[in-house]
Amino acid sequence: MGNRGMEDLIPLVNRLQEALGTVGQSCSLHLPQIAVVGGQSAGKSSVLENFVGRDFLPRGSGIVTRRPLILQLLNSSAEYGEFFHCKGRKFTDFGDIRREIESETRRLTGSNKGISPVPITLKIYSPHVLNLTLVDLPGITKVPVGDQPADIEYQIRDIIMQYICKENCLILAVTPANTDLANSDALKLAKDVDPQGQRTIGVITKLDLMDKGTDAKEILENRLLPLRRGYIGIVNRSQKDIDGNKDIMAALESERDFFLFHPAYKHIAERMGTPYLQRILNQQLTNHIREALPAFRSHLQSQLLALNKKAEEYRKFSPDDASRRTKTLLQLVQRLAVDFEKLIEGSGDKVDTVTLSGGARINQIFHERFPSELVKIESDERKLRQEINYAIRNIHGVRTGLFTPDMAFEAIVKKQITSLKGPCIKFIDMVSQELITTVYQCISKLSAFPQLREETERIIITEIREQENKCREQVLLLIDIQLAYINTKHEDFIGFTNFLFLADFQVIQKGWLTISNIGIMKGGAKEFWFILSTESLSWYKDGEEKEKKYMLPLDNLKLRDVEKGFMSSKFVFAIFNTELRNVYKDYKCLELACNSQEELDSWKASLLRAGVYPERDAEQESGAQSFTDPQLERQVETIRNLVDSYMSIIYKTVRDLMPKTIMHLMINSVKEFISSELLAQLYALGESSALMDESPEQKQHREEVLRKHSALKEALTVIGEISSSTFTTPLPPPVDSSWIQHQRYKSDARQPPAIPGVK
């Protein structure tokens, strides 16, 4: 059997289970145990009752074991039972134990033969038992009976797998001798999860019920269907014995005589029977526990280490200590200020690798989203030119203006500056919302104290809104300042004089274009280097611009879209004269091709700036206005470029000042408020004691953490009591497990075997 240290291992593991059982599944370590697996009526319950020497398990037809029963057998001078779900109550009548099992089973599963994976834990103290921990699992069935669910087979399989899949679980595969062992459901399940046979022990029951002239000698000698740990034969009480209340001790004596005097088994009688099975299981489980202890200790220590800091914090917090509550309030507000600053400044200890948050999001608003909003204002070229056109014509009135009016420039510029108010206000709103989101992220850590969280949220959000209003007023003031005086002497502004001097020479766009319709008559389309200016469209032989092929004035020119050819990869547009004159030699139009849609859009926009409008404009604006006056078109182009020049200064200024203003008036102010004013405002409420009332969930969590921490410490103490002088016996060598395949071929030649892990 080994020394006393070995015998103490199983009770110590039971103490571990009891210690860790108080904290539920959160500390589950899959402690070593033996799972009893077998079909219905395989004799599992009889084996367990033989171990105890008492009748205490429910009996009947169909599925009797409907919840896993964790049975802890403990050698003791007294004889009684205890259930985990009713601690402190000792059951000395084993009939009461049976009734309690039936009652507790019905409590979860009802009376309809349903099953539940929630286990019942039973301790039995007795002088007649060896220390063992076993799990009696529901019997394997294939056909539902009565009002059982249709998938009862899969439910039972799932429950069994939850236990036998664990590496620290030994599998006691129970099979009756009067059935085909090769088709044993228990052995098949064991092979699925333990293909090497390191955890499986075979038990053959009902040897006395085999047909006359037959025996299981080869099986029990581990020759016919070998298992690494071998088989042990058992003779249980018959139904007649049970009905006649035959004493289990008498049944064990009859079992002993059966093996001693049976001609097929007498030579192995000392290795058969319930007492031998008890001793073997005790030794095997003890070995298994001993091997698993280092991993247990490591796992427990890592869990304890992870809980130490939080447990120490919770242990110091006393709900009834006013000074401790005040200190906790101070610490929470200080931590909130630090967390908020870290999220904004980007100096946090934990870096989010999934999404942007806090300061990174605000930075994105500063340098990506706000500039993109400004670009949207700049992008409507056609609308802007139309506004300039109307402004010039309205300023001239009935007269024909010879010069470009500066009043049109100022009117358009002021309208453009005013349009900045929308994006700027939206910009402030986006930053404000991001600040609020960051605050929510920080105060989530105050969820343990609902009233403190609620008041903190209210105070900070109110402060953010106040600073937002101040920032909005300041930004609108900055825009009004820009409207108050149009500084045409700014060093970056091109000015009327400079622009008029450069207007005739201003180049709008350069690039390669293919003249597709002219090249057809001369052997194919040809590519030239085009230059578009405010006055003309010229093209050269190459990009060096030395050999000019032609210069086309822009007066009276329009452009139209040309459908893309079926086999062509080019994007084409055409230029034509509104007075039906030839635009180039004998051609009424000039078809120009680009390599991409982006190039096409770029050239169209440039031609629009140069005063060459799409053909559809004339149709859409018939009766309203028409750009037929070359002088007006030049004036529009002049104002357009001057507005461009001045607004680029404004955009640059706004892009620079807006982030600075928001940073100063909103972000820095809120940071300063949280770090220096928040605590004072919380105290000013006059309810500092009530602020630190825990939520029921937090109280429960705190108690669970402390209980779990205590259980882990107790478990490590238990492991520390185990003697280092204990020893184990080596595992038997591997055996040939190919018998499963051969038997399946014989039983069903149409379907080849497919057992995971069997070679």
C-alpha positions in Angstrom: 0.0 0.0 0.0 2.9 2.4 0.6 3.6 4.6 3.6 1.3 6.8 5.6 2.2 9.8 3.6 0.7 8.1 0.5 -2.5 7.2 2.3 -2.9 10.8 3.4 -2.9 12.2 -0.2 -6.5 11.4 -1.1 -8.0 13.1 2.1 -5.8 16.1 1.4 -7.1 16.4 -2.1 -10.6 16.1 -0.7 -9.8 19.0 1.6 -8.6 20.9 -1.5 -11.9 20.2 -3.2 -13.8 21.4 -0.1 -11.6 24.5 0.2 -11.9 25.5 -3.4 -15.6 24.4 -3.6 -16.5 27.5 -1.5 -15.6 29.7 -4.4 -17.3 27.8 -7.2 -15.7 27.3 -10.6 -13.4 30.3 -10.6 -10.7 28.2 -8.9 -11.4 24.9 -10.7 -8.2 23.0 -11.0 -9.5 19.7 -12.3 -8.4 17.8 -9.1 -7.5 14.1 -9.5 -10.5 11.8 -9.3 -11.9 8.6 -10.7 -14.9 8.8 -13.1 -17.1 5.7 -13.2 -18.3 5.2 -16.8 -20.6 2.5 -18.1 -23.9 1.7 -19.7 -27.3 1.4 -17.9 -27.4 -1.6 -15.7 -23.7 -2.3 -16.1 -23.3 -2.6 -12.3 -21.7 0.8 -11.6 -23.9 1.5 -8.5 -23.3 -2.0 -7.1 -19.5 -1.5 -7.4 -19.7 1.7 -5.4 -22.0 0.2 -2.8 -19.6 -2.7 -2.4 -16.9 -0.2 -1.7 -18.9 1.4 1.1 -20.5 -1.8 2.3 -23.9 -0.2 2.5 -27.0 0.3 0.3 -27.2 4.0 -0.3 -27.6 4.6 -4.1 -31.0 5.0 -5.8 -32.1 2.0 -7.9 -34.7 1.4 -10.5 -35.2 1.0 -14.3 -33.9 3.3 -16.9 -31.6 6.2 -16.0 -31.3 6.2 -12.2 -28.1 8.4 -11.9 -29.3 11.7 -13.4 -26.7 14.0 -11.9 -23.0 13.3 -11.4 -22.3 12.0 -7.8 -18.9 13.0 -6.4 -18.3 10.3 -3.8 -15.5 10.9 -1.3 -14.7 7.8 0.7 -12.7 8.6 3.9 -11.5 5.9 6.4 -12.7 6.8 9.8 -13.7 5.0 13.1 -17.3 6.5 12.8 -19.7 5.7 10.0 -21.9 8.4 8.5 -22.4 10.6 5.4 -22.3 14.3 4.7 -23.6 16.3 1.7 -21.9 19.4 0.5 -25.2 21.1 -0.1 -26.3 20.6 3.6 -23.1 20.9 5.6 -23.1 20.1 9.3 -25.8 17.5 9.0 -24.6 13.9 9.6 -26.6 11.1 7.9 -26.1 7.9 9.9 -29.0 6.1 8.2 -27.9 5.2 4.7 -31.5 5.0 3.6 -31.8 8.7 4.4 -28.7 9.2 2.2 -30.5 7.5 -0.7 -33.6 9.6 -0.2 -31.5 12.8 0.0 -29.8 12.0 -3.3 -33.2 11.4 -4.9 -34.6 14.6 -3.5 -31.6 16.7 -4.6 -31.7 15.2 -8.0 -35.4 16.0 -8.5 -34.7 19.6 -7.3 -32.8 20.3 -10.5 -34.0 17.7 -13.0 -37.6 17.2 -12.0 -39.3 13.9 -12.2 -39.3 13.4 -15.9 -36.0 11.4 -16.1 -34.2 14.5 -17.3 -30.5 15.0 -16.4 -28.3 17.8 -15.1 -24.5 18.3 -15.2 -24.5 19.9 -11.7 -22.9 17.4 -9.4 -23.9 16.2 -5.9 -21.0 15.9 -3.5 -21.2 13.2 -0.8 -18.7 12.3 1.8 -18.9 8.9 3.5 -16.8 8.2 6.6 -16.5 4.5 7.4 -14.0 2.1 9.0 -14.7 -0.3 6.0 -13.5 2.0 3.2 -10.2 3.0 1.8 -9.6 6.6 0.9 -11.0 7.2 -2.6 -12.7 9.9 -4.6 -15.0 8.7 -7.4 -17.6 10.3 -9.7 -20.6 8.2 -10.5 -21.8 9.4 -13.9 -25.2 8.8 -15.7 -25.4 5.5 -17.5 -24.8 5.6 -21.3 -28.1 5.2 -23.1 -29.1 5.4 -26.8 -32.9 5.4 -26.7 -35.0 8.0 -24.8 -37.8 6.6 -22.7 -40.9 8.2 -21.4 -40.8 12.0 -21.6 -37.0 12.2 -21.8 -35.6 14.6 -24.4 -34.9 13.2 -27.8 -31.2 14.1 -27.5 -30.7 12.4 -24.2 -27.8 10.3 -25.6 -25.8 13.4 -26.5 -26.6 15.1 -23.3 -25.3 12.2 -21.3 -22.2 11.9 -23.5 -21.5 15.6 -23.0 -21.7 15.2 -19.2 -19.4 12.2 -19.3 -16.9 14.0 -21.6 -16.8 17.0 -19.2 -15.1 14.7 -16.6 -13.1 12.1 -18.6 -11.5 14.6 -20.9 -9.6 16.1 -18.0 -6.0 14.8 -17.8 -6.2 14.4 -14.1 -9.2 12.0 -14.2 -8.8 8.3 -14.1 -11.5 6.4 -16.0 -13.1 3.3 -14.5 -14.7 1.7 -17.5 -17.4 -0.7 -16.3 -18.6 -3.4 -18.7 -20.9 -6.4 -17.9 -19.3 -9.8 -18.8 -22.5 -11.0 -20.5 -22.2 -8.4 -23.3 -19.8 -8.1 -26.3 -16.8 -6.4 -24.8 -15.6 -5.1 -28.2 -18.8 -3.0 -28.4 -18.5 -1.6 -24.9 -19.6 2.0 -24.9 -17.5 2.7 -21.8 -14.3 1.4 -23.5 -15.1 3.3 -26.7 -15.5 6.6 -24.8 -12.3 5.9 -22.9 -10.4 5.2 -26.1 -11.6 8.5 -27.6 -10.1 10.6 -24.8 -7.3 8.3 -23.6 -6.0 6.6 -26.8 -2.7 5.6 -25.1 -4.6 3.9 -22.2 -2.7 5.8 -19.5 -5.8 6.7 -17.5 -8.2 3.7 -18.1 -8.9 0.8 -15.7 -11.2 -1.9 -17.0 -13.9 -3.5 -14.7 -15.8 -6.6 -15.7 -19.0 -7.1 -13.7 -21.7 -9.9 -13.7 -19.2 -12.7 -14.2 -21.6 -15.0 -12.5 -24.3 -14.4 -15.1 -22.3 -15.6 -18.1 -23.7 -18.6 -20.1 -22.7 -22.0 -18.8 -19.5 -23.2 -20.4 -18.2 -19.7 -21.1 -15.9 -17.5 -19.1 -13.9 -14.2 -19.3 -10.5 -15.8 -18.5 -8.7 -14.3 -21.5 -10.1 -10.9 -20.9 -9.2 -10.8 -17.2 -5.7 -12.1 -18.0 -5.5 -9.0 -20.3 -4.7 -11.2 -23.3 -7.8 -10.9 -25.5 -8.5 -7.2 -25.4 -5.5 -5.8 -23.5 -5.6 -2.5 -21.5 -2.4 -0.9 -20.2 -3.8 -1.0 -16.6 -5.6 -4.3 -17.1 -9.0 -5.6 -16.0 -10.4 -6.5 -12.6 -13.4 -8.8 -12.2 -16.3 -8.1 -9.9 -19.3 -10.2 -8.8 -22.1 -8.0 -7.6 -25.3 -8.9 -5.8 -28.1 -10.1 -8.0 -31.5 -8.4 -8.1 -32.8 -11.3 -6.0 -30.1 -10.7 -3.4 -31.0 -7.0 -3.3 -34.7 -7.7 -3.0 -33.9 -10.1 -0.2 -31.8 -7.5 1.6 -28.7 -9.7 1.4 -26.0 -8.1 3.5 -23.1 -6.5 1.4 -20.5 -8.1 3.7 -22.1 -11.5 3.0 -22.1 -10.6 -0.7 -18.4 -9.8 -0.6 -17.7 -13.2 1.0 -19.7 -14.8 -1.7 -17.7 -12.9 -4.3 -14.4 -14.1 -2.7 -15.6 -17.7 -2.8 -16.7 -17.3 -6.4 -13.2 -16.5 -7.6 -11.4 -18.9 -5.2 -13.4 -21.9 -6.4 -14.1 -21.1 -10.1 -11.9 -23.2 -12.3 -11.2 -20.4 -14.7 -10.4 -17.7 -12.2 -9.0 -19.4 -9.1 -5.4 -18.8 -10.3 -6.0 -15.1 -10.4 -8.4 -14.9 -7.4 -6.0 -12.7 -5.4 -6.3 -10.0 -8.2 -10.1 -10.1 -8.5 -12.9 -8.8 -6.4 -14.1 -5.6 -4.8 -11.5 -5.3 -2.0 -8.7 -5.7 -4.6 -10.3 -3.1 -6.8 -10.5 -0.7 -3.9 -6.8 -1.2 -3.1 -5.8 -0.8 -6.8 -7.9 2.4 -7.2 -6.5 3.8 -4.0 -3.0 3.2 -5.2 -3.7 4.4 -8.7 -5.4 7.6 -7.5 -2.7 8.2 -5.0 0.0 7.9 -7.7 -2.0 10.2 -10.0 -2.4 12.8 -7.2 1.3 12.7 -6.4 2.2 13.2 -10.1 -0.2 16.2 -10.4 0.9 18.0 -7.3 3.6 20.2 -8.8 1.2 21.5 -11.5 -1.4 22.1 -8.8 1.0 24.1 -6.6 2.1 26.2 -9.6 -1.4 26.9 -10.7 -2.6 27.8 -7.2 0.4 30.1 -6.6 -0.2 32.0 -9.9 -3.8 32.5 -9.0 -2.9 33.7 -5.5 -0.3 36.1 -6.9 -2.9 37.6 -9.2 -5.3 38.2 -6.4 -2.9 39.5 -3.7 -3.0 43.2 -4.6 -6.8 43.3 -5.0 -7.4 41.2 -1.8 -5.0 43.5 0.2 -6.9 46.6 -1.1 -10.3 45.0 -0.2 -9.1 43.9 3.2 -8.1 47.4 4.1 -11.5 48.9 3.0 -13.9 48.8 5.9 -17.5 50.0 5.1 -18.1 51.1 8.7 -14.8 53.1 9.2 -15.4 56.8 8.3 -11.7 57.6 8.1 -11.1 54.6 5.8 -14.0 55.7 3.5 -12.6 59.2 3.3 -9.1 57.9 2.4 -10.6 55.7 -0.2 -12.5 58.6 -1.7 -9.3 60.7 -1.9 -7.4 57.8 -3.6 -10.1 57.2 -6.1 -10.3 60.9 -7.2 -6.5 61.0 -7.4 -6.5 57.9 -9.6 -9.2 59.3 -11.8 -7.1 62.5 -12.4 -4.0 60.4 -13.3 -6.0 58.0 -15.6 -7.6 61.0 -17.4 -4.3 62.7 -18.0 -2.7 59.4 -19.2 -5.4 58.9 -21.7 -5.2 62.4 -23.0 -1.4 62.7 -23.0 -0.8 59.2 -24.2 1.5 58.1 -21.4 -0.6 55.2 -20.1 0.9 52.0 -18.8 -1.5 49.8 -20.9 -1.5 50.7 -24.6 -4.6 49.8 -26.6 -3.6 48.0 -29.7 -7.2 47.7 -31.1 -8.7 51.1 -31.3 -7.8 54.8 -30.9 -8.9 56.5 -27.7 -8.5 59.6 -25.7 -5.7 61.9 -26.9 -5.1 59.9 -30.0 -8.7 60.4 -31.1 -8.5 64.1 -30.4 -5.3 64.3 -32.4 -7.0 62.6 -35.3 -9.8 65.2 -35.1 -7.2 68.0 -35.0 -5.2 66.9 -38.0 -7.5 64.8 -40.1 -11.2 65.3 -39.6 -11.1 69.1 -39.2 -8.9 69.7 -42.3 -11.2 67.4 -44.3 -14.2 69.6 -43.3 -12.4 72.7 -44.6 -11.6 70.9 -47.8 -15.3 70.3 -48.4 -15.9 74.1 -48.4 -13.1 74.6 -50.9 -14.2 71.9 -53.3 -17.4 73.3 -54.9 -15.7 75.1 -57.8 -18.7 75.6 -60.0 -20.8 77.2 -57.2 -18.0 79.5 -56.2 -17.5 80.8 -59.8 -21.2 81.3 -60.2 -21.3 83.4 -57.0 -18.3 85.5 -58.2 -20.1 86.0 -61.6 -23.3 87.3 -59.9 -21.3 89.5 -57.5 -19.4 91.2 -60.4 -22.5 91.7 -62.4 -24.5 93.0 -59.5 -21.8 95.5 -58.6 -21.6 96.7 -62.2 -25.4 97.1 -62.3 -26.6 98.5 -65.7 -23.1 99.6 -66.6 -20.5 97.5 -68.4 -17.4 97.3 -66.1 -14.0 97.7 -67.6 -12.1 96.8 -64.5 -12.5 93.9 -62.0 -14.3 95.3 -58.9 -12.5 94.8 -55.6 -15.9 94.8 -53.8 -16.7 91.5 -55.4 -13.5 90.1 -54.0 -14.4 91.3 -50.5 -18.0 90.1 -50.6 -16.9 86.6 -51.7 -14.1 86.4 -49.2 -16.4 87.4 -46.3 -18.9 84.8 -47.4 -16.2 82.2 -47.5 -14.9 83.2 -44.0 -18.4 83.1 -42.6 -18.9 79.5 -43.9 -16.1 78.5 -41.6 -18.3 78.8 -38.5 -20.1 75.6 -39.2 -17.0 73.3 -39.4 -15.4 75.1 -36.4 -18.5 74.6 -34.2 -18.6 71.0 -35.4 -14.9 70.6 -34.5 -15.6 71.8 -31.0 -18.5 69.4 -30.6 -16.3 66.5 -31.8 -13.6 67.2 -29.3 -16.1 67.8 -26.5 -17.8 64.4 -27.2 -14.4 62.7 -27.2 -13.6 64.3 -23.8 -16.9 63.0 -22.4 -16.1 59.5 -23.8 -12.7 59.6 -22.1 -14.3 60.7 -18.8 -16.8 57.7 -19.1 -13.8 55.4 -19.7 -12.1 56.7 -16.5 -15.1 56.8 -14.1 -16.1 53.2 -15.1 -13.6 52.3 -12.4 -15.9 54.0 -9.8 -18.7 51.5 -10.5 -18.2 50.0 -7.1 -19.6 53.2 -5.6 -22.7 54.1 -7.7 -23.5 57.5 -6.0 -19.8 58.6 -6.2 -19.8 57.7 -9.9 -23.0 59.5 -10.6 -22.0 62.7 -8.9 -18.5 62.6 -10.4 -19.9 62.2 -13.9 -22.4 65.0 -13.3 -19.7 67.4 -12.0 -17.2 66.7 -14.8 -19.7 66.7 -17.6 -21.0 70.1 -16.4 -17.5 71.5 -16.4 -16.9 70.2 -19.9 -20.1 71.9 -21.2 -19.1 75.2 -19.6 -15.6 75.1 -21.1 -17.2 74.1 -24.5 -19.4 77.2 -24.4 -16.4 79.4 -23.6 -14.4 77.8 -26.4 -17.3 78.3 -28.9 -17.6 82.0 -28.0 -13.8 82.4 -28.5 -13.8 80.7 -31.8 -16.7 82.7 -33.1 -14.9 85.8 -32.0 -11.8 84.7 -33.9 -13.9 84.3 -37.1 -15.5 87.7 -36.5 -12.1 89.3 -36.2 -11.1 87.8 -39.6 -14.3 89.3 -41.0 -13.7 92.7 -39.5 -10.7 93.5 -41.7 -9.6 91.9 -45.0 -5.9 92.4 -45.0 -4.9 92.6 -48.7 -1.4 93.7 -47.6 -0.6 90.3 -46.1 2.8 89.1 -47.3 1.4 85.8 -48.6 -1.4 87.5 -50.6 -0.7 87.9 -54.4 -2.7 91.2 -54.6 -4.5 92.7 -57.6 -1.5 94.3 -59.2 0.6 91.1 -59.0 -2.2 89.0 -60.2 -3.1 91.2 -63.2 0.6 91.3 -64.2 0.8 87.5 -64.0 -2.7 86.7 -65.3 -1.7 86.3 -68.9 1.1 84.0 -68.0 -0.6 81.9 -65.4 -0.4 78.2 -66.1 -3.2 76.1 -64.6 -2.2 72.6 -65.5 0.4 70.6 -67.5 0.4 66.9 -68.6 0.3 64.3 -71.4 -2.9 64.0 -73.4 -3.7 61.9 -76.5 -5.4 63.6 -79.5 -7.5 60.6 -80.5 -9.7 61.9 -83.4 -7.0 63.6 -85.4 -4.6 60.7 -85.2 -7.0 58.3 -86.9 -6.4 59.8 -90.3 -2.6 59.7 -89.8 -1.9 56.2 -88.6 -3.2 56.3 -85.0 -3.7 58.5 -82.0 -0.8 60.7 -80.9 0.3 61.8 -77.4 1.4 65.4 -76.8 2.5 67.6 -73.9 -0.4 70.0 -73.1 -0.2 73.2 -71.2 -3.4 75.0 -70.0 -3.2 78.6 -69.1 -5.8 81.3 -68.3 -5.8 82.3 -72.0 -5.0 79.3 -74.2 -4.5 75.5 -74.5 -1.1 74.7 -76.1 0.5 71.4 -76.9 4.1 70.5 -77.6 6.0 67.5 -79.0 7.4 66.6 -75.6 7.8 67.7 -72.1 10.7 70.0 -72.8 8.3 72.5 -74.4 10.7 73.4 -77.2 8.6 72.4 -80.3 5.1 73.9 -80.0 2.6 72.2 -82.2 -0.4 74.5 -81.7 -1.9 77.1 -79.4 -5.7 77.2 -79.1 -7.4 80.3 -77.6 -10.0 79.6 -75.0 -12.6 82.1 -76.2 -16.0 80.5 -77.0 -14.8 77.0 -76.1 -16.9 74.4 -74.3 -16.3 70.8 -73.4 -18.4 67.7 -73.6 -18.1 64.1 -72.4 -17.2 61.4 -74.9 -18.4 57.8 -74.4 -15.6 55.3 -73.7 -15.0 52.9 -76.6 -15.8 49.2 -76.2 -12.2 48.1 -76.5 -10.6 51.3 -75.3 -8.9 51.8 -71.9 -8.8 55.6 -72.3 -11.0 58.2 -70.8 -12.0 60.9 -73.4 -13.5 64.4 -73.4 -14.0 66.8 -76.3 -13.4 70.6 -76.8 -15.5 72.5 -79.4 -16.4 76.1 -80.4 -19.9 77.3 -79.5 -20.0 79.4 -82.7 -19.4 76.2 -84.8 -16.0 77.3 -85.9 -13.2 74.8 -86.4 -11.1 74.5 -83.3 -8.1 73.0 -85.1 -7.5 73.0 -88.8 -10.5 71.3 -90.4 -11.8 69.7 -87.2 -14.9 71.0 -85.4 -13.8 69.4 -82.1 -10.7 68.1 -80.4 -11.0 64.7 -78.6 -8.5 64.4 -75.8 -7.9 61.1 -74.0 -6.5 60.4 -70.5 -5.2 57.2 -68.9 -7.4 57.3 -65.8 -10.6 58.8 -64.4 -8.5 60.8 -61.9 -6.7 62.5 -64.8 -10.0 63.2 -66.6 -11.5 64.8 -63.5 -8.4 66.9 -63.0 -8.4 68.3 -66.5 -12.1 69.1 -66.4 -11.6 71.0 -63.1 -8.7 72.9 -64.6 -10.7 73.8 -67.8 -13.5 75.0 -65.5 -11.1 77.4 -63.8 -9.9 78.6 -67.1 -13.5 79.4 -68.2 -14.1 76.4 -70.4 -17.4 75.1 -69.1 -19.2 71.8 -69.9 -21.8 71.9 -72.6 -24.6 71.0 -70.2 -24.1 74.2 -68.2 -25.6 76.2 -71.1 -28.7 74.0 -71.1 -29.1 74.1 -67.3 -28.7 77.8 -67.1 -30.7 78.8 -70.2 -32.6 82.0 -69.4 -30.6 82.5 -66.2 -27.0 83.5 -67.2 -24.5 82.6 -69.8 -20.7 83.0 -69.8 -20.5 84.5 -73.2 -18.6 87.6 -72.3 -14.8 86.9 -72.4 -14.1 90.0 -70.3 -16.5 88.8 -67.6 -14.9 85.4 -67.7 -11.5 86.9 -67.2 -12.8 89.0 -64.3 -14.3 85.9 -62.7 -11.0 84.1 -63.1 -9.2 87.0 -61.5 -11.5 87.2 -58.5 -11.4 83.4 -58.2 -7.6 83.3 -58.0 -7.5 86.2 -55.5 -10.1 84.5 -53.3 -8.0 81.4 -53.5 -4.9 83.3 -52.4 -6.6 85.0 -49.5 -8.6 82.0 -48.3 -5.4 79.9 -48.2 -4.1 82.4 -45.6 -7.4 82.1 -43.7 -7.5 78.3 -43.8 -3.9 78.2 -42.7 -4.6 80.5 -39.8 -7.8 78.6 -38.7 -6.1 75.2 -39.0 -3.3 76.5 -36.7 -5.5 78.4 -34.1 -8.4 76.0 -33.7 -6.4 73.2 -32.0 -4.5 75.7 -29.8 -7.7 77.4 -28.7 -9.5 74.1 -27.9 -6.4 72.7 -26.2 -6.1 75.8 -23.9 -9.8 76.5 -23.2 -11.2 72.9 -23.1 -8.7 70.1 -22.7 -6.2 71.7 -20.3 -8.9 73.4 -18.3 -10.8 70.1 -17.8 -7.5 68.3 -16.8 -6.8 71.1 -14.3 -10.4 70.9 -12.9 -10.3 67.2 -12.3 -6.9 67.3 -10.6 -7.6 70.3 -8.3 -11.3 71.1 -8.1 -13.2 67.9 -8.4 -12.5 66.7 -4.8 -13.5 70.0 -3.3 -16.8 70.0 -5.2 -17.5 66.4 -4.0 -16.9 67.4 -0.4 -19.1 70.5 -1.0 -22.1 68.2 -1.5 -22.0 67.4 2.2 -22.7 63.7 1.5 -19.1 62.4 1.4 -20.1 59.4 3.6 -23.0 58.4 1.4 -20.8 58.7 -1.7 -18.8 55.7 -0.5 -21.7 53.3 -0.1 -20.8 50.1 -2.0 -23.2 48.7 -4.7 -24.6 45.2 -3.8 -22.6 43.8 -6.8 -19.3 45.3 -5.5 -20.0 44.0 -2.0 -20.5 40.5 -3.3 -17.4 40.8 -5.5 -15.3 42.0 -2.6 -16.4 39.1 -0.5 -15.9 36.6 -3.3 -12.3 37.9 -3.9 -11.5 37.7 -0.2 -13.1 34.2 0.1 -11.2 33.0 -3.0 -7.9 34.5 -1.7 -8.4 32.7 1.6 -9.3 29.4 -0.1 -6.2 29.6 -2.3 -4.0 30.2 0.8 -5.7 27.3 2.6 -5.2 25.0 -0.4 -1.5 25.9 -0.6 -1.2 25.1 3.1 -2.9 21.7 2.5 -0.4 20.9 -0.3 2.4 21.9 2.0 1.4 19.3 4.5 2.0 16.5 2.0 5.1 14.5 2.9 8.0 14.6 0.4 8.9 11.0 1.3 5.9 9.5 -0.5 6.5 7.3 -3.6 4.6 6.1 -6.6 4.5 2.9 -8.6 5.4 3.0 -12.3 2.7 2.9 -14.9 2.5 -0.4 -16.8 4.0 -0.4 -20.3 1.9 0.3 -23.4 -0.2 -2.5 -24.9 -1.5 -3.2 -28.4 -4.9 -1.4 -28.7 -5.6 -2.4 -32.3 -8.3 -4.9 -31.1 -10.9 -2.1 -31.3 -10.4 -1.9 -35.0 -10.4 -5.7 -35.6 -13.6 -6.1 -33.6 -15.3 -3.4 -35.4 -14.4 -4.9 -38.8 -15.9 -8.2 -37.6 -19.1 -6.6 -36.2 -19.8 -4.3 -39.2 -17.8 -5.1 -42.4 -19.6 -2.3 -44.2 -18.3 0.4 -42.0 -14.6 0.8 -41.4 -13.6 1.8 -37.8 -12.7 5.4 -37.0 -11.6 5.8 -33.4 -9.6 9.0 -32.7 -6.1 8.2 -31.5 -6.1 4.5 -32.1 -3.3 3.4 -34.4 
